[in-house]
Amino acid sequence: MALCDVCGNDYDKAFRVTKGDKTMTFDSFECAIHAMAPRCAHCECHVIGHGVEAQGKIYCCAHCAKHEGVKGLSDRAA
């Protein structure tokens, strides 16, 4: 069994996620998201989808990016 790096649960179905040079062990996707998902530069929610990126920052949506002064992004295709 393996210990989750977030909650410490010793779980027989744990899995590992590698992001860049960092590898962590988790017992659930919830713990993986908590530890590894980026946070929106405006509202600080975990970005678990594609999000949007502008000026070196990631946002959960174009709405949040707009609040930070980013122009030209849209949540929907024209």
Summary of the structure (lengths in Angstrom):
residues: 78
radius of gyration: 15.8
end to end distance: 49.2
largest distance: 49.2
contacts: 182
relative contact order: 0.14
helix: 18%
strand: 28%
